[in-house]
Each structure stands twice: as structure tokens, then as C-alpha cells.
Amino acid sequence: MSTISAGTPAVAESVSAHYNTSKTNRKTDEKREDIAITKSDGSTETVKKTKVSGRTVGSPELTEKAAKYYEELKKKYGNLDFILVSKDQKEYAKANASRYSNPNKMVVLIDEEKIERMAEDEKFRSQYESIISQGANGLTQLKSKLANMGLNVKSCGMNVYDNGATSFFATMDQSFKSQNKTAQERLAKK
């Protein structure tokens, strides 16, 4: 049994989740997991979680409300490539962030728990959407600064952490090593 938070920003209730066996929807082949939630007032509510579309790390599942919000978020920031990370794969995704890079779009690694909370909590949502916007601007500036230095950035992205911090990652062209070596030689001569 695990404890999860649910509710509005002003009133967060402590609930218990009981996981039932997975069911397969034969029409769409999506796995759905029913979760019985017992609220603090004693009432029980069943929430369905479904797998999401798009790029993922692990097997993240979202409630219908969170899945809808996630699709809206991807549309709102169409210039970014969102990758949803399951809660059990957060550390792996953080350690291997550059593996998920995309040469056409900046990548945002974000975990399912954060999306669930953003779907429920308006204040939390605006805070993290601001972080994503600022991070995207920072990535654009970083990429152009590196290009001005003569470095060829193949792709870049950001990882959004639970404490609101972000980290950036970039994948450089193979010629980066030779450019770096040449730059060091020039510095040594000076």
C-alpha cells in the first residue's frame, strides 16, 4: 500500500491506493490500471490510469485528467520534445539524459508524478510551466553561445527536478573533440 496526495491546491487529502490487476483494452491495446482510492472522509473512488502516447522512459501511466493536461502541455510548447519518465526510472533518465536527445527539438525530461500534480494543482502548474519556459529560453541562448564559440551542438535538452531546479544537457558533434584540442593548442601557444 502506498500513500499519494490528491485534491485541490487548497485541500490536499491523504489517500491510500490499492492496485488491481492490469486490464487490457482490446480495441486499443492500451493497458489500464484501476486504482481504488480511499479518501480521508472514508469514501472510495476508482481512478483509471492509462499509458501515454509519445516518447517515454519506463512505463509511465497517468490518470485521464493528467493525460489530457500532458497533451495540452505538449501542444502549448510545440517547439519542445517532452519525454515522460516513470517514477521508477527517474534516476536512470537523469543519469542518461543525453541518450534521449533530439536533433530537431529541445528535449524536456519530466516525470509522471510531476504531470499528475500539475494537472491537479494550478499554482504548481504555473510554477513548472514558468520553469519550462525559462529553461527553453536558456537552452536557446546556450546553444547560440556555443555556436558562436565554433562548437557544433547536435541536440540539447533539460531535466526538470522535484525541487524546481533544472539541468541542461547537450550532445556535441564529433568534431567537438578536435575543435577543443585545437583551441587548447592555440591557448598553449599564447
Secondary structure, DSSP 8 states (H G I E B T S, - for coil): -EEEEEE-SS-EEEEEEEE---EEETTTTEEEEEEEEE-TTS-EEEEEEEE-SS-EES--EEEHHHHHHHHHHHHHTTTEEEEEE-GGGHHHHHHTGGGG--SSSEEEEEEHHHHHHHHH-HHHHHHHHHHHHHHHHHHHHHHHHHHHTT--EEEEEEEE-TTS-EEEEEEE-THHHHHHHHHHHHHHH-
